[in-house]
Amino acid sequence: MVEAGNAGGWPRFRRRKVLIHPGYQLRVAAAILGFIVAYSLLLGFLLFYPLYLEFTGKATPEEQLWIAREVIDLHSRFWPSVLAVGILAAAQSIFVTHRTVGPAYQIQRVMEGLAAGRYEMRARIRRWDRLKELEIAVNALGDALQQRESARGGQVQRLRAAVAALQSGASGIALPPALQQRLAEIERIAADLSEKG
């Protein structure tokens, strides 16, 4: 996701995909477009209804003609402007949601890796993206899991060394069958713990 540094010395980031989670991002864009249209209809009502009242009121025919021309002129400017603003706002919402959806995707990928036992995975979110606190928490979880795994590996090695020391110390001595079974069971447990790591 990071390109080599440019001439200014700052690393450049580029978006590989603008629509990371198309269903969500397009729903947000459609909702914003819907809100803008709804608010614009309300604004249109507030603009045009007083003119309508004036038109149907006690206005003279000359005043009615002037009001009709004003209404037509206002319609021809107002509704295309509403449409343009709505489309631009909806398109902008896709880029704004990218700052949240992209990091969420990255964090989800890391969490899936951690759940699969790849404790070295870490989230790396661009500095202007959202969810930085979640990135820090997920990376702390990865660190903790990696440290626990390392400690568990050390414990397994000590357990195996203790079993080997017992067996070598008992070489030439006939161990009771119950003790032999317990040592074999400890070896199996150590082997199982090693395989899980």
N, C-alpha and C positions, 0 to 999 in steps of 0.2 A: 504494500500500500504506500510505502514511502519511496520516493525516487531519490537519486543522488542529489546532493546539495547543488543549488544553482549558483549563479555568479554572485548573488547577494549574500550568500553564506547560510541562508535559511533553508531547511529541507522543504521540498515541495511535496504536497500531497495531491493525489489525483483520485477522483472517484472512478472506480471501475464500473459501477452500476449506480444509477440514481434511484431506481426502483429496487430496493433490496427486499422489501416485503410488499409487493404490489397491491395485494388485497387491502391491507391496512392503509397504505399511503394513498391509494386512490379513493378509499372511503373517506379519509380525512379531507382530501381535495374536494370531493363531491359535497361533503357536509358544509365546508366553507363556502363553496359556490352557492349552495342552497340558502345558507344564512344571508349571504350578500344579496341574493335575489329577494328573499323575504323582507329584509330591512329596506331594500330599495323600493319594494312595493309599498311599504309603509311610508317611506319618504315621498314617493310619488303621490300617494293619497294626500299627505299633508301639503304638498305643493299644489296639486291640481284641484282638490276639493274646494278650497276657498275661491278659486277662479270660477269653478262651476257654479257656486252659490252666487257669486257676483254676476255671472252670465245670466242665470235664471232669475235674478232679482229684478230690481227696478232699473236696470241699465237701459239706455237708449239704444236704438239699432246701430248707431255709430260706435258706441262703447262695446256692444256685443261683437261687432266686426273686429274691433281692436283686440278684445279678449280672445276671440277665436284664433286670430293670427298669432297672438302670444302663446296660446296653448299648443298650437301646431308647431311653432318654432321650438318651444320648450320640449315637446315630445321628441322632435327630431334630434335634439342634442342630448337629452337626458338618458333615454333608453340605450342608445349605442354606448354611451359612457359607462352606464351600469354594467352592460355586457363585457366591455373591455376590462373594467376594474375587477369584475367577478372572475374572469378567465385568468387575469394576471395574479390575483390573490390565490386562486386554486393551484396554479402552477407553482407559485412561491411556497405554498404549503408542502408540496412534495419535497422541495429542497430543505425546508425547515424540519420536516419529519425525518429526513435522512440523517440529521444530527442526533436523533434518538434511536431510530430503527437500526442504523449501522452499528452503533455500539451495543445495542441489545443483541443483535445477531452475533457479534464478536464474543460477547459474554456467554451467550447460549452455547456457542461452539466450544469455549473453554470449559464450561460446566460439564458438557457431555464428555469431553476428554478426561476431566478429573474423575467423573463417575466411572469411566472405563479403565481407570488406574494409571493414566498418563499424568502423573503429578508434576511434571516439569512444565506443563502448559501454563501460559500466563496471558492475560488480556492486555492488549495495547491499543489504547484509544487516542485519537488525535486530540490535541490540546483544546480545540474549540468545540468538540463534541460534548454531548450531555452524558450523564450517568458516570461521571468520574468517581463518585463515592462508591458506586457499585463495582467499578473496576478495581479500586483499592481493596474492597472487601473480598472480592473473588481471588485476587492475587494473594492476599493474606491467607485465605483458605488453602490455596495451592501450596504456599510455603509451609503451613502447618501440616498438611497432609504429607508433603515431601519429607519434613523432619520426622514425623511419626513413622513413615515407611523406613527411613534410614535407621531410626532407633530400633524398630522391629527387626530389621535385618541384622543389626548388631546383637540383639538378644538371641536370635536364631543361631548365629555363629557361636556365641558363648554356650548355648545349650548343646550344640553339636560337639563342641570341644570338651564339655563336661562329660558327655556320654562316651566320647572316644577315650578320655582319661580313665573313666570307670572301667571300660572294657579292657584297656591295655593293662590297668592295674590288677584286673581280675584274671588276666591270662594265666592259664595253668591251674586255676582254681575252679573247681566244679561249683558253679553258681546254682542255687535252687531254681527250679523251673519258673516259679512265680516271679523271681527277680529278673530272669532272662526275658519273660514276657513284658515286664514293666520297662526294661531297657529298649526292647523292640518297639513298644508303644511310643516311648519318648522319641525314638528315631523317626517313626512314622509322622508324629506331630511336627517335628522339626522339618521333615521333608515337605509336608503339606504347607507349612508356613512359608517355606522357601518358594514353592510353586506359586503361591498367591502373590508373592512379591514380584 
